[in-house]
Amino acid sequence: MKRLLWLLSILTTTLIAQEEPTTVDRSLEFAKGHETFRNVSFKLHEEEYVRLVKEGQTPKTLMISCSDSRVIPELISSSNPGQLFVIRTAGNFVPKNEGDKTDDGVSATIQYAIAVLNITDIIVCGHSNCGAVDGLFSTDPKLAKLTVLGRWLRWGEEAKKFTLLTVKATAAPDKRNRIAEHVSVIYQLEHLLSFPFVKQRVDEGKLFLHGWYFDIASGQVNYYDPRTYKFEPLLLSRAAGIAE
């Protein structure tokens, strides 16, 4: 009888373990997507991947975009492997240079892109419906407990203050956020210029900074034109360039 109860206990434990998802089970959920990549996308660019292994990467553009899963730099820019160097952060925020205290991964990656990869263009790409920007105005007490996130959001404080001076207190949150999303892009470009190795390249005409705004619903990108102080459709700039 005891042996029977022991066997039933083992069987029950095994069945329960099989019903509960494991790390392996979770990994298998990603296997289908990887299989599609290997059979389709990788095959399409296989020669390019092999070349990149032999010759190394030589991207000319760094794009700093949001970590938002709806914003995919390579898709937005139709870039192939090896063409785009990417940094993704909450809110597409860029930390300011803090001298000897600067030791974050974002700043280090920017320096690597310039000093080692010799990129010629940096794009800061903001977007609509940004959760990080919305968080700047949040009064939710739960957010106050997210101390790491709270410290990171300080890089959006300038955009928040400017927006609050611009819009009425009664403005709808979506209108307020949309303004802040655009303004933040400009401030992040200023943060980039706080790094001497960025400013030097810009002053020498060897590095160009771009501000983009991606509207998720329409798929359209607007770029910041420093001549007009406005965000204009990127496709119009291409059309104008072709006309010239």
C-alpha positions, -999 to 999 in steps of 0.1 A, spaced: 0 0 0 28 24 9 46 16 -24 14 24 -43 10 57 -26 46 65 -33 41 57 -70 10 78 -71 29 107 -55 56 105 -81 31 103 -109 11 133 -96 43 154 -92 54 145 -127 20 155 -142 20 188 -124 55 196 -135 45 189 -171 16 212 -168 36 241 -155 56 260 -181 94 257 -178 122 278 -193 125 253 -221 88 255 -228 90 293 -230 120 290 -253 101 268 -277 76 296 -281 103 316 -298 115 287 -319 90 293 -347 99 329 -352 136 319 -353 129 292 -378 112 318 -400 142 340 -397 167 312 -406 146 301 -436 135 334 -449 153 366 -437 187 350 -431 186 332 -465 178 365 -481 208 383 -466 231 353 -461 258 366 -483 257 399 -465 260 383 -431 290 363 -443 306 394 -457 300 413 -424 317 385 -404 347 386 -427 350 424 -430 333 436 -398 305 461 -395 308 496 -410 275 514 -403 275 551 -411 244 559 -390 235 556 -354 198 557 -345 187 564 -310 151 553 -307 127 543 -280 125 508 -266 88 507 -275 80 475 -293 61 494 -320 91 514 -330 116 493 -350 145 514 -364 154 488 -391 119 487 -404 113 524 -404 145 531 -423 144 499 -445 179 491 -434 198 459 -442 221 441 -417 252 461 -410 237 495 -421 223 508 -389 239 510 -354 211 512 -329 206 523 -293 171 519 -278 162 536 -245 130 544 -226 117 576 -242 147 577 -267 163 598 -239 200 606 -241 218 613 -209 239 645 -206 276 643 -203 284 643 -165 322 643 -169 340 616 -149 307 604 -135 295 593 -170 296 556 -170 263 545 -185 259 522 -215 242 547 -237 271 572 -235 296 545 -240 279 532 -270 277 567 -285 314 572 -280 321 538 -296 300 546 -326 319 579 -332 354 570 -322 356 534 -335 329 531 -361 333 566 -374 296 571 -380 286 603 -399 250 607 -388 231 603 -356 193 602 -356 173 607 -325 138 592 -332 109 601 -310 74 587 -316 37 591 -308 20 575 -278 53 573 -259 49 558 -225 81 574 -211 69 609 -221 35 602 -206 53 591 -174 69 625 -171 34 639 -163 22 610 -143 10 614 -107 5 577 -102 21 567 -68 32 534 -83 56 552 -105 73 568 -75 83 533 -64 101 526 -97 132 544 -85 155 533 -114 130 544 -140 124 577 -121 161 586 -122 161 579 -160 131 601 -166 150 631 -154 165 633 -189 130 643 -201 124 670 -175 134 699 -198 108 688 -223 83 685 -196 89 720 -183 89 736 -217 56 718 -226 39 730 -194 49 765 -202 34 761 -237 1 743 -232 -28 753 -211 -34 734 -179 -67 722 -193 -51 707 -224 -59 671 -231 -32 647 -221 -27 634 -257 -22 669 -270 2 677 -242 21 645 -247 24 650 -284 40 684 -279 64 670 -253 73 641 -276 84 665 -303 102 689 -279 120 661 -262 137 651 -295 153 686 -297 165 684 -261 180 650 -267 200 664 -296 213 691 -272 223 664 -247 243 648 -275 262 680 -280 272 680 -243 298 653 -252 330 669 -264 336 640 -289 302 647 -304 305 685 -306 340 683 -321 328 661 -350 298 683 -355 319 715 -356 343 699 -380 314 690 -404 321 653 -400 290 644 -380 254 654 -386 226 653 -360 190 646 -370 157 648 -351 129 624 -362 94 619 -351 76 586 -360 38 586 -360 29 550 -352 -7 551 -366 3 565 -400 38 552 -403 50 587 -413 83 602 -402 87 639 -397 122 655 -394 132 686 -375 142 714 -398 165 738 -379 159 765 -406 122 767 -399 122 753 -363 94 729 -374 90 692 -380 84 685 -416 75 653 -435 107 634 -443 93 623 -477 88 660 -487 125 666 -480 134 638 -504 110 651 -530 126 686 -527 160 671 -530 151 652 -562 135 683 -577 167 703 -571 
